[in-house]
Amino acid sequence: MKHAISRCLLATCVAAAATAAHADTLRMAHFWPSGSEVNQEIFEAWAASLEEATDGAVSVENYPSQTLGPSDQAYQGAVNGISDIAITMQGYTSGRFPLSEIVQLPGVSASASQGSCVLQSLYDEGLISDEYDDVKVLYMFATGPAYLHTRGDELQTPDDLRGLRIRRPSDVAGEMLERLGAQPMGMPAPDIYTSMQRGVMDGLSFPWQAMKTFGINELAEYHLEVPYYTGVAMAVMNLDSYERLAPEVQEAIDAHTGMEWAARAGEVYDRLDHEGREEAVEQGGTIHTVDDPLNDPDWAEPLQEGTERYLTRLEERGIDNARDVHARALELSEGCRS
């Protein structure tokens, strides 16, 4: 009986190994920490759902924290096959996704769910899809509004920003920060904690979720809730990696794309924004809020100027439909309001 059990177990192991050998393994790369809720509740949940839907025909290997390359090279890494799937922010590749980054402009989105709906809708309607011709888009999503957080310098008006070194998450955010008088600095999210701790920069632009995810609440003393910018992100797949899969696996991946997963991501981000703000309050941070910046006497003019400057710059690049996309984004924001 003992040997029979051993043979049975061995046979089971061999069968499992054979199954694994025939499974398609997809490498998924991103910059979020492995222990973060974003990684676990969105990216790992997506991978687990796909594996279940394919009965194990697909195995997803997760590479968080830039382990397959820096965040600003993640999209090109997916194009070139360094990863099979890349999840990153459009703003990390300056100027490559100009129409997509319109969703970042003030007044388009007030929550992660709303921004995710707007961004995914623009893609589904074909208004920004040409920017992703070299990959297969899985889903898109947005963060909640990015606010301003500083260490040592209290912010309440645009004048308080003058001369401060503020980390900018994207070209659009940098445009706004310049109009507000700050000195924008480019820097990947995982490098922020050390830079702020060492005094390399005075503050940063982050949604509440990211303040919690990257541990910045413990460094920042002052927070200004002025929704001048929203981060946008994408999950994309290498075209060859998709094409080599069996048709039934491709169908399973297709079923894991689009608005359903954009909405899931938005819901996770909304909850984490709430938790991130609560954490800042618990740690004694000072929070000031600008409820309606586009109609605020201090903030309206620089934010409107920043929006106009960005759209004009796109037109100067020959992107003639920039204002049409912006107008459609504003229309969608009404229907996407959560």
C-alpha positions as CSV (number, residue, x, y, z in Angstrom):
1,M,0.0,0.0,0.0
2,K,2.8,2.4,0.9
3,H,4.5,1.9,-2.5
4,A,1.2,2.2,-4.3
5,I,0.5,5.6,-2.6
6,S,4.1,6.7,-3.5
7,R,3.5,5.7,-7.2
8,C,0.2,7.6,-7.1
9,L,1.7,10.7,-5.8
10,L,4.6,10.5,-8.2
11,A,2.1,10.1,-11.1
12,T,0.2,13.1,-9.9
13,C,3.4,15.2,-9.7
14,V,4.4,14.1,-13.2
15,A,1.0,15.0,-14.6
16,A,1.1,18.4,-12.9
17,A,4.6,19.0,-14.3
18,A,3.5,18.1,-17.8
19,T,0.6,20.4,-17.5
20,A,2.8,23.3,-16.4
21,A,5.3,22.6,-19.2
22,H,2.5,23.0,-21.7
23,A,1.1,26.2,-20.1
24,D,1.7,29.5,-21.7
25,T,3.6,31.7,-19.2
26,L,3.0,35.5,-19.5
27,R,5.4,37.9,-17.8
28,M,3.6,40.8,-16.3
29,A,5.7,43.8,-15.3
30,H,4.9,47.0,-13.4
31,F,6.3,49.4,-10.8
32,W,3.8,49.1,-7.9
33,P,5.2,47.3,-4.8
34,S,4.4,43.6,-4.5
35,G,2.7,44.1,-1.1
36,S,0.4,47.0,-2.3
37,E,-3.3,46.6,-2.6
38,V,-3.1,47.8,-6.2
39,N,-0.8,44.9,-7.1
40,Q,-2.8,42.3,-5.1
41,E,-6.4,43.5,-5.8
42,I,-6.1,44.5,-9.4
43,F,-3.1,43.0,-11.1
44,E,-2.8,39.7,-9.3
45,A,-6.6,39.4,-9.2
46,W,-6.6,39.8,-13.0
47,A,-3.9,37.2,-13.4
48,A,-5.7,34.7,-11.1
49,S,-9.0,35.2,-13.0
50,L,-7.4,34.6,-16.3
51,E,-5.6,31.5,-15.1
52,E,-8.9,30.2,-13.8
53,A,-10.8,31.0,-17.0
54,T,-8.2,29.1,-19.1
55,D,-8.1,26.1,-16.7
56,G,-4.4,26.7,-16.2
57,A,-3.5,26.9,-19.9
58,V,-2.1,30.3,-19.0
59,S,0.3,31.1,-16.1
60,V,1.0,34.7,-15.3
61,E,4.3,35.6,-13.6
62,N,4.2,38.9,-11.8
63,Y,7.2,41.2,-11.8
64,P,6.4,44.2,-9.5
65,S,8.6,47.0,-8.3
66,Q,10.4,47.6,-11.7
67,T,12.1,44.2,-11.6
68,L,11.9,43.8,-15.4
69,G,13.0,47.3,-16.1
70,P,12.4,51.0,-15.1
71,S,8.9,52.3,-15.2
72,D,9.6,54.9,-18.0
73,Q,10.6,52.0,-20.2
74,A,7.8,49.6,-19.3
75,Y,5.6,50.4,-22.4
76,Q,8.4,49.9,-24.8
77,G,9.4,46.8,-22.9
78,A,6.0,45.3,-23.8
79,V,6.3,46.5,-27.4
80,N,9.8,44.8,-27.7
81,G,8.8,41.6,-25.8
82,I,10.8,42.2,-22.7
83,S,7.6,41.6,-20.9
84,D,4.4,40.1,-22.2
85,I,2.2,42.4,-20.2
86,A,3.2,45.9,-18.9
87,I,1.2,48.1,-16.6
88,T,2.4,51.7,-16.3
89,M,1.3,55.3,-16.4
90,Q,1.1,57.1,-19.7
91,G,2.8,60.1,-18.2
92,Y,6.0,58.1,-17.7
93,T,6.6,58.2,-21.4
94,S,6.5,62.0,-22.0
95,G,4.7,63.0,-25.2
96,R,3.9,59.5,-26.5
97,F,0.2,59.5,-25.5
98,P,-0.8,63.1,-25.9
99,L,-4.5,62.5,-26.4
100,S,-4.8,60.0,-23.6
101,E,-3.2,62.5,-21.3
102,I,-6.0,64.9,-21.9
103,V,-7.9,63.0,-19.2
104,Q,-5.4,64.3,-16.8
105,L,-6.5,67.9,-17.2
106,P,-8.4,69.6,-14.4
107,G,-12.2,69.3,-14.5
108,V,-12.3,66.0,-16.4
109,S,-12.3,63.7,-13.4
110,A,-13.1,63.9,-9.7
111,S,-12.5,60.2,-8.8
112,A,-10.6,57.1,-9.9
113,S,-13.9,55.4,-11.1
114,Q,-14.9,58.4,-13.1
115,G,-11.5,58.9,-14.7
116,S,-11.2,55.2,-15.5
117,C,-14.6,55.3,-17.2
118,V,-13.7,58.4,-19.2
119,L,-10.3,57.0,-20.3
120,Q,-11.6,53.5,-21.3
121,S,-14.6,55.1,-23.1
122,L,-12.3,57.3,-25.2
123,Y,-10.3,54.2,-26.2
124,D,-13.4,52.2,-26.9
125,E,-14.8,55.0,-29.1
126,G,-11.6,55.1,-31.1
127,L,-10.6,58.6,-30.1
128,I,-7.2,57.6,-28.6
129,S,-6.8,54.1,-29.9
130,D,-4.2,55.0,-32.6
131,E,-1.8,55.8,-29.8
132,Y,-1.6,52.1,-29.0
133,D,-1.3,50.5,-32.4
134,D,1.9,48.6,-31.4
135,V,0.3,46.7,-28.4
136,K,-2.9,45.0,-27.4
137,V,-4.7,47.1,-24.9
138,L,-6.1,45.1,-22.0
139,Y,-7.7,47.8,-19.9
140,M,-7.1,51.4,-18.8
141,F,-7.7,53.1,-15.5
142,A,-7.1,56.3,-13.7
143,T,-6.0,57.3,-10.2
144,G,-8.0,59.7,-8.1
145,P,-7.2,63.4,-8.2
146,A,-3.5,64.1,-7.5
147,Y,-3.0,66.6,-4.7
148,L,0.1,68.5,-3.4
149,H,2.0,67.3,-0.4
150,T,5.0,69.0,1.1
151,R,7.5,68.6,3.9
152,G,8.3,71.8,5.8
153,D,6.3,74.2,3.5
154,E,2.6,74.7,4.1
155,L,0.6,75.3,1.0
156,Q,-2.7,77.1,0.6
157,T,-2.4,79.4,-2.5
158,P,-0.5,79.2,-5.8
159,D,2.0,81.7,-4.4
160,D,3.0,79.2,-1.8
161,L,4.3,77.0,-4.5
162,R,6.7,79.5,-6.1
163,G,10.3,78.1,-6.2
164,L,9.4,74.8,-4.6
165,R,10.9,71.6,-6.1
166,I,7.8,69.4,-6.7
167,R,7.9,66.0,-8.3
168,R,5.7,65.9,-11.4
169,P,4.2,62.6,-12.4
170,S,3.7,63.5,-16.1
171,D,4.1,66.2,-18.8
172,V,0.6,67.5,-18.2
173,A,1.2,67.8,-14.4
174,G,4.5,69.5,-15.1
175,E,2.7,72.0,-17.3
176,M,0.3,72.8,-14.5
177,L,3.0,73.1,-11.9
178,E,5.0,75.5,-14.0
179,R,2.0,77.7,-14.4
180,L,1.6,77.6,-10.6
181,G,5.3,78.7,-10.2
182,A,6.8,75.5,-8.9
183,Q,9.9,73.8,-10.2
184,P,8.7,70.4,-11.6
185,M,11.0,67.4,-11.2
186,G,10.7,64.1,-13.0
187,M,11.1,61.0,-10.9
188,P,9.7,57.4,-10.9
189,A,7.3,56.8,-8.0
190,P,9.5,54.2,-6.2
191,D,12.3,56.8,-5.9
192,I,10.2,59.4,-4.2
193,Y,10.5,58.4,-0.6
194,T,14.3,58.5,-0.5
195,S,14.5,61.8,-2.4
196,M,12.0,63.5,-0.1
197,Q,13.7,62.1,2.9
198,R,17.0,63.5,1.8
199,G,15.6,66.9,0.9
200,V,16.2,66.5,-2.9
201,M,12.7,67.8,-3.4
202,D,10.3,69.8,-1.3
203,G,7.1,68.0,-2.2
204,L,5.2,66.0,-4.7
205,S,2.0,65.6,-6.6
206,F,0.2,62.3,-5.6
207,P,-3.3,60.9,-5.1
208,W,-4.0,59.8,-1.6
209,Q,-3.8,56.2,-2.6
210,A,-0.2,56.6,-3.7
211,M,0.7,58.4,-0.5
212,K,-0.3,55.3,1.4
213,T,1.1,52.8,-1.1
214,F,4.6,54.3,-1.2
215,G,4.7,55.3,2.5
216,I,5.0,59.1,1.8
217,N,2.4,60.1,4.4
218,E,5.0,59.5,7.1
219,L,7.2,62.2,5.5
220,A,4.7,64.8,4.3
221,E,3.5,67.3,6.9
222,Y,1.2,69.4,4.8
223,H,-1.4,68.4,2.2
224,L,-3.3,70.6,-0.2
225,E,-6.4,69.1,-1.8
226,V,-6.6,70.9,-5.1
227,P,-7.7,68.6,-7.9
228,Y,-5.5,70.0,-10.6
229,Y,-4.5,66.7,-12.2
230,T,-5.4,63.0,-12.5
231,G,-3.0,60.1,-13.2
232,V,-3.9,57.8,-16.1
233,A,-2.6,54.2,-16.5
234,M,-2.8,51.3,-18.9
235,A,-2.4,47.5,-19.0
236,V,-1.1,46.5,-22.4
237,M,0.2,43.2,-24.0
238,N,2.8,42.4,-26.6
239,L,1.1,41.7,-29.9
240,D,3.3,38.6,-30.7
241,S,2.7,37.2,-27.2
242,Y,-1.1,37.4,-27.8
243,E,-1.0,36.1,-31.4
244,R,1.0,32.9,-30.4
245,L,-1.7,31.8,-28.0
246,A,-4.4,29.3,-28.8
247,P,-7.7,30.8,-30.0
248,E,-9.6,29.8,-26.9
249,V,-6.9,31.5,-24.7
250,Q,-7.1,34.6,-26.8
251,E,-10.9,34.6,-26.2
252,A,-10.3,34.3,-22.5
253,I,-7.9,37.3,-22.6
254,D,-10.4,39.3,-24.6
255,A,-13.0,38.6,-21.9
256,H,-10.5,40.1,-19.4
257,T,-10.3,43.5,-21.2
258,G,-12.2,46.7,-21.3
259,M,-14.6,48.5,-19.1
260,E,-15.1,45.7,-16.5
261,W,-11.5,45.8,-15.4
262,A,-11.2,49.5,-15.8
263,A,-14.2,49.8,-13.4
264,R,-12.6,47.3,-11.0
265,A,-9.4,49.2,-10.9
266,G,-11.3,52.5,-10.3
267,E,-13.2,51.0,-7.4
268,V,-10.0,49.8,-5.7
269,Y,-8.3,53.2,-6.2
270,D,-11.3,55.1,-4.8
271,R,-11.2,53.0,-1.6
272,L,-7.5,53.4,-1.3
273,D,-7.8,57.1,-1.7
274,H,-10.1,57.2,1.3
275,E,-7.7,55.1,3.3
276,G,-4.7,57.2,2.3
277,R,-6.4,60.3,3.5
278,E,-7.4,58.7,6.8
279,E,-3.8,57.7,7.3
280,A,-2.6,61.2,6.8
281,V,-5.1,62.5,9.3
282,E,-4.1,59.8,11.8
283,Q,-0.4,60.8,11.4
284,G,-1.2,64.4,12.2
285,G,-0.9,65.9,8.7
286,T,-2.3,69.4,8.1
287,I,-4.9,69.3,5.2
288,H,-6.2,72.3,3.3
289,T,-8.9,71.8,0.7
290,V,-9.8,73.8,-2.4
291,D,-13.3,72.6,-3.3
292,D,-13.8,74.1,-6.7
293,P,-10.5,75.2,-8.1
294,L,-11.7,76.1,-11.6
295,N,-14.0,78.7,-10.0
296,D,-11.6,79.7,-7.2
297,P,-10.2,83.3,-7.4
298,D,-6.7,82.0,-6.7
299,W,-6.6,78.8,-8.7
300,A,-8.9,79.2,-11.7
301,E,-6.6,81.3,-13.9
302,P,-3.4,79.3,-13.7
303,L,-5.3,76.0,-14.2
304,Q,-7.3,77.3,-17.1
305,E,-4.1,78.7,-18.6
306,G,-2.4,75.3,-18.1
307,T,-5.2,73.5,-19.9
308,E,-5.1,76.0,-22.8
309,R,-1.4,75.8,-23.1
310,Y,-1.4,72.0,-23.3
311,L,-4.1,71.9,-25.9
312,T,-2.4,74.5,-28.0
313,R,0.9,72.6,-27.8
314,L,-0.8,69.5,-29.2
315,E,-2.2,71.6,-32.0
316,E,1.2,72.9,-32.7
317,R,2.4,69.3,-33.0
318,G,-0.3,68.7,-35.7
319,I,-2.8,67.0,-33.5
320,D,-5.8,68.7,-34.9
321,N,-8.5,66.8,-32.9
322,A,-7.1,67.7,-29.4
323,R,-9.9,70.0,-28.6
324,D,-12.5,67.6,-29.8
325,V,-11.1,64.9,-27.6
326,H,-11.0,67.3,-24.7
327,A,-14.7,68.2,-25.3
328,R,-15.7,64.6,-25.5
329,A,-13.8,63.8,-22.3
330,L,-15.8,66.5,-20.5
331,E,-19.0,65.1,-21.9
332,L,-18.1,61.6,-20.8
333,S,-17.2,62.8,-17.4
334,E,-20.9,63.6,-16.8
335,G,-22.1,60.1,-17.8
336,C,-19.2,58.5,-15.9
337,R,-19.8,60.4,-12.6
338,S,-19.9,58.0,-9.7
